[in-house]
Amino acid sequence: MSHRKSGFGGLMLLLSVLLMGCASFVEEMAQQGPQTFHINSMSTLKQALSGGTFGADVSVSPGDVLFLAEEDFNLNGESLNINVDGLTIIGNGATLTGSDTLLTINANNLTIEGLRLEDASVGIRVEQTSHVVIRDNIIRGNRVGIQVSSGSRVRDIEIINNDISRNRSYGLLAPFNLQTVRAHDNWWGSVSGPEAEDNPNGRGDRIRGRVDFAPFLLEPVNSHIQLQFADVTIPEFIFIRQPVSISATLQNTSFDEGFANISLEIVGENYSDTRRFTQTILGETSLPLFYEVTFPRAGEFTITFRANDVSVSETVIVAPPF
């Protein structure tokens, strides 16, 4: 009997060791797979991108995702250098500011999306790298939006579905002697597209170098403009068949730029007059609206200023002539 117990106990011990080994193996494999890191400080972001350790001795590996959890990262004069291959960086609308060059890429097989890169000398500098996708970003208000270096290792660069606008010198600056940079389906700040040698009528950001930018977008991406009307002015006394001036100010209170579908609507009994136009309105700017109107008959009229889903209305009484 004791012999059987000893054999049974040995079997259980063996099974326990095997199970523990399997659990350890599964845990190790899970740790080796791609992971998502939520980044909420500048120091952590710098360490992660450069390949250093952060937190509890953690470092990123190819295939990992960095999800920026803060809205604003001030670089305080330093560039963020990406030196780890195979990362996906999701900005979630986070803004990078405060440096001469905001983002410098020296790694391969990267995806960069959802960032705002603004008010720098260079938004993104692409150096020794290949297989990079830059998408769904707002790159605006820099001297140069994206600059691609002439290094021999630079190849397979795709820039897609970004808002690249209001960059003072170039939206995209690339060499002529390397593989074509694919930069299709971007907004360049104008419905006429970027200013380039093969698009002489383009009014958007300038492009220089070997770049394929067609087709381009006809409206900004990721735009969340916030519109409101102010200073609505309508004369107190209006008479039939006498021209009057009415006006209002359309304000965009957000930093984003975007399209505003603007209309003036005048409705009375058996009468309707609508005037429409579409205008790109920049962030944190105002657009004055002026109209000259003549009312064909006496009576009550409703005057409505409308822009996208925002409107303001007033009712006026038009009197017959004395």
Legacy VTK file of the C-alpha trace (Angstrom):
# vtk DataFile Version 3.0
C-alpha trace
ASCII
DATASET POLYDATA
POINTS 322 float
0.000 0.000 0.000
2.788 2.391 0.879
4.439 1.607 -2.432
1.244 2.642 -4.302
1.002 5.868 -2.341
4.605 6.717 -3.150
4.010 6.071 -6.862
0.802 8.138 -6.833
2.544 10.981 -5.060
5.375 10.929 -7.577
2.900 11.063 -10.433
1.142 14.062 -8.888
4.473 15.793 -8.356
5.381 15.222 -12.006
2.037 16.592 -13.202
2.443 19.627 -10.958
5.886 20.356 -12.385
4.599 19.974 -15.931
1.641 22.296 -15.275
3.891 24.895 -13.694
6.217 24.679 -16.660
3.327 25.129 -19.091
2.041 28.125 -17.143
5.489 29.669 -17.109
5.841 29.069 -20.850
2.422 30.604 -21.579
3.262 33.603 -19.403
6.607 34.060 -21.120
5.045 33.823 -24.573
2.408 36.374 -23.564
5.135 38.740 -22.406
6.993 38.291 -25.681
3.961 39.219 -27.814
3.062 42.764 -28.938
1.935 44.994 -26.104
0.168 48.350 -25.791
1.688 50.978 -23.518
-0.280 54.033 -22.370
2.170 56.912 -22.224
1.278 59.806 -19.927
4.531 61.692 -19.400
7.227 63.236 -21.566
10.068 61.387 -19.830
8.381 58.015 -20.413
7.737 58.857 -24.058
11.370 59.798 -24.668
12.660 56.629 -23.021
10.232 54.402 -24.921
11.034 55.869 -28.350
14.785 55.762 -27.819
14.753 52.111 -26.721
15.493 52.762 -23.053
13.722 51.275 -20.032
10.929 52.963 -18.147
8.520 52.129 -15.346
9.380 48.793 -13.730
12.335 48.069 -16.028
10.096 47.868 -19.107
11.253 48.474 -22.683
9.353 48.408 -25.967
9.884 45.849 -28.724
8.963 45.589 -32.419
5.211 45.208 -32.803
4.366 47.185 -29.660
1.873 50.072 -29.636
2.483 53.366 -27.851
-0.809 55.096 -27.030
-0.341 58.694 -25.932
-2.700 59.404 -23.057
-1.880 63.094 -22.597
-3.262 65.949 -24.699
-0.088 68.052 -24.783
3.602 67.111 -24.746
5.979 70.084 -24.528
9.411 68.967 -25.686
11.230 71.913 -24.050
13.624 72.296 -26.952
14.441 68.603 -27.516
13.466 66.441 -30.477
11.727 63.119 -29.988
13.962 60.491 -31.615
12.421 57.193 -32.715
15.120 54.497 -32.670
13.050 51.323 -32.128
11.866 49.365 -35.191
8.340 48.121 -35.675
6.415 50.509 -33.426
2.918 51.894 -33.893
2.518 55.320 -32.300
-1.071 56.461 -31.763
-1.316 60.095 -30.756
-5.031 60.163 -29.946
-4.977 63.866 -30.830
-1.982 64.664 -28.581
-0.069 67.816 -29.512
3.721 67.974 -29.757
5.165 71.470 -29.371
8.201 73.278 -28.025
11.102 72.097 -30.174
12.981 73.011 -33.332
12.309 69.527 -34.742
9.420 67.708 -33.095
9.880 64.128 -34.333
12.986 62.532 -35.859
12.667 59.029 -37.365
15.674 56.678 -37.417
13.846 53.342 -37.332
12.086 51.013 -39.762
8.574 49.584 -40.130
6.819 52.377 -38.258
3.274 53.694 -38.196
2.654 57.202 -36.836
-0.939 58.346 -36.538
-3.213 60.732 -34.679
-0.635 63.381 -33.668
-0.765 67.166 -33.890
2.661 68.603 -34.778
2.595 72.373 -34.713
4.660 75.557 -34.400
8.127 74.107 -35.010
10.894 74.540 -37.539
10.287 70.948 -38.752
7.312 68.826 -37.762
8.668 65.404 -38.797
12.192 64.716 -40.026
12.578 61.344 -41.786
16.223 60.251 -41.726
17.653 56.698 -41.947
14.482 54.670 -42.309
12.336 52.477 -44.534
8.739 51.259 -44.515
7.147 54.173 -42.672
3.461 55.138 -42.727
2.483 58.639 -41.562
-1.312 58.917 -41.465
-4.233 60.759 -39.868
-2.062 63.520 -38.374
-2.390 67.307 -38.262
0.930 68.872 -39.319
0.338 72.574 -39.335
1.937 75.943 -38.708
5.580 74.802 -38.933
8.323 76.130 -41.170
8.492 72.687 -42.865
5.767 70.124 -42.228
7.657 66.934 -43.206
11.280 66.788 -44.334
12.664 63.594 -45.909
16.463 63.349 -45.881
18.598 62.175 -48.785
20.097 59.176 -46.956
20.601 56.045 -49.029
18.470 53.955 -46.637
15.377 56.134 -46.953
12.712 54.290 -48.932
9.083 53.189 -48.909
7.617 56.288 -47.240
3.814 56.669 -47.323
2.111 59.858 -46.149
-1.676 59.523 -46.293
-4.818 61.224 -44.979
-3.031 64.007 -43.108
-3.845 67.696 -42.708
-0.632 69.349 -43.958
-1.369 73.049 -44.097
-0.187 76.540 -43.178
3.462 75.417 -43.083
5.397 78.508 -44.046
8.112 77.198 -46.403
7.113 73.650 -47.358
4.408 71.198 -46.485
6.672 68.395 -47.733
10.353 68.705 -48.616
11.958 65.617 -50.188
15.025 64.846 -52.328
14.860 64.308 -56.097
17.338 61.439 -56.210
15.520 58.812 -54.107
12.464 56.612 -54.405
9.223 58.559 -54.877
7.522 59.537 -51.648
3.858 58.488 -51.772
1.817 61.382 -50.368
-1.684 60.862 -51.720
-5.049 61.719 -50.128
-3.782 64.576 -47.956
-5.260 68.017 -47.338
-2.762 70.707 -48.331
-4.730 73.747 -47.206
-6.580 74.423 -50.462
-9.098 72.697 -52.714
-6.658 73.376 -55.573
-4.078 71.103 -53.952
-0.435 71.752 -53.089
1.823 74.203 -54.859
4.121 72.009 -56.948
5.864 71.943 -60.327
3.226 69.642 -61.799
0.362 71.528 -60.106
1.119 75.183 -60.943
-2.365 76.368 -59.931
-2.170 74.833 -56.479
-2.696 77.301 -53.639
-1.904 74.955 -50.773
1.370 74.173 -49.013
4.463 73.885 -51.207
5.936 70.527 -52.202
9.479 70.063 -53.418
11.152 66.820 -54.470
10.145 63.493 -55.915
6.622 63.233 -54.542
3.405 61.632 -55.803
0.667 63.759 -54.205
-2.320 62.829 -56.394
-5.108 62.490 -55.617
-5.369 65.114 -52.876
-8.219 65.788 -50.479
-10.692 68.617 -51.053
-11.366 69.292 -47.380
-9.455 69.091 -44.083
-9.224 65.799 -42.218
-10.004 65.328 -38.539
-11.621 68.764 -38.479
-13.804 69.642 -35.503
-14.575 73.304 -36.060
-16.833 75.046 -33.545
-18.879 77.835 -35.094
-20.996 80.586 -33.598
-22.573 83.838 -34.812
-21.980 87.221 -33.208
-22.732 90.885 -33.938
-25.905 90.253 -35.939
-26.996 93.654 -37.277
-30.384 94.218 -38.917
-31.942 97.680 -39.329
-34.817 98.479 -37.003
-36.898 100.104 -39.754
-37.185 98.367 -43.134
-39.331 99.596 -45.992
-40.528 97.824 -49.111
-38.230 98.021 -52.172
-35.546 99.986 -50.316
-32.105 98.289 -50.095
-30.912 97.572 -46.571
-27.604 96.168 -45.278
-27.591 93.261 -42.859
-24.487 91.663 -41.381
-23.117 89.148 -38.897
-19.766 87.710 -37.800
-19.103 83.986 -38.035
-16.560 82.848 -35.434
-14.582 79.606 -35.342
-13.688 79.159 -31.670
-11.649 75.975 -32.192
-8.035 75.755 -33.347
-9.039 73.496 -36.254
-9.707 74.795 -39.735
-12.533 73.457 -41.855
-15.314 74.127 -44.318
-18.340 76.203 -43.387
-21.449 75.914 -45.553
-22.858 79.412 -45.066
-26.266 80.705 -46.053
-28.593 83.654 -45.598
-32.259 82.677 -45.674
-35.138 85.148 -45.896
-38.646 83.696 -45.630
-42.003 85.478 -45.714
-45.532 84.768 -46.867
-45.253 83.300 -50.369
-41.642 84.432 -50.515
-38.250 82.777 -50.058
-34.706 83.920 -50.869
-31.584 81.880 -50.035
-27.968 82.812 -50.727
-25.298 80.144 -50.206
-21.539 79.778 -50.400
-18.816 77.575 -48.912
-15.751 78.995 -47.202
-12.678 77.517 -45.539
-12.438 79.116 -42.118
-9.187 78.966 -40.185
-8.924 78.117 -36.527
-9.615 80.857 -33.981
-10.650 83.353 -36.655
-13.741 85.359 -37.554
-15.431 85.810 -40.907
-17.502 88.999 -41.458
-20.693 88.512 -43.483
-22.352 91.420 -45.333
-25.475 91.350 -47.489
-27.574 93.942 -49.262
-31.237 92.958 -49.353
-34.376 94.406 -50.925
-37.784 93.203 -49.718
-40.378 92.985 -52.522
-43.473 93.353 -50.331
-44.609 94.467 -46.919
-45.212 92.025 -44.090
-43.372 89.796 -41.624
-40.118 88.091 -42.640
-37.701 85.754 -40.866
-33.999 86.329 -41.526
-31.705 83.369 -40.728
-27.913 83.189 -40.803
-26.782 79.560 -40.998
-23.364 77.826 -41.011
-23.236 74.023 -40.930
-25.460 73.086 -37.964
-25.404 76.539 -36.299
-27.999 79.243 -36.965
-29.422 82.478 -35.620
-32.764 84.014 -36.658
-34.600 87.306 -36.292
-38.093 88.349 -37.344
-38.581 91.764 -38.973
-41.538 93.780 -40.149
-41.260 95.370 -43.583
-43.442 98.474 -43.892
-44.977 99.986 -47.009
-43.488 103.265 -48.211
-44.802 106.476 -46.770
LINES 1 323
322 0 1 2 3 4 5 6 7 8 9 10 11 12 13 14 15 16 17 18 19 20 21 22 23 24 25 26 27 28 29 30 31 32 33 34 35 36 37 38 39 40 41 42 43 44 45 46 47 48 49 50 51 52 53 54 55 56 57 58 59 60 61 62 63 64 65 66 67 68 69 70 71 72 73 74 75 76 77 78 79 80 81 82 83 84 85 86 87 88 89 90 91 92 93 94 95 96 97 98 99 100 101 102 103 104 105 106 107 108 109 110 111 112 113 114 115 116 117 118 119 120 121 122 123 124 125 126 127 128 129 130 131 132 133 134 135 136 137 138 139 140 141 142 143 144 145 146 147 148 149 150 151 152 153 154 155 156 157 158 159 160 161 162 163 164 165 166 167 168 169 170 171 172 173 174 175 176 177 178 179 180 181 182 183 184 185 186 187 188 189 190 191 192 193 194 195 196 197 198 199 200 201 202 203 204 205 206 207 208 209 210 211 212 213 214 215 216 217 218 219 220 221 222 223 224 225 226 227 228 229 230 231 232 233 234 235 236 237 238 239 240 241 242 243 244 245 246 247 248 249 250 251 252 253 254 255 256 257 258 259 260 261 262 263 264 265 266 267 268 269 270 271 272 273 274 275 276 277 278 279 280 281 282 283 284 285 286 287 288 289 290 291 292 293 294 295 296 297 298 299 300 301 302 303 304 305 306 307 308 309 310 311 312 313 314 315 316 317 318 319 320 321
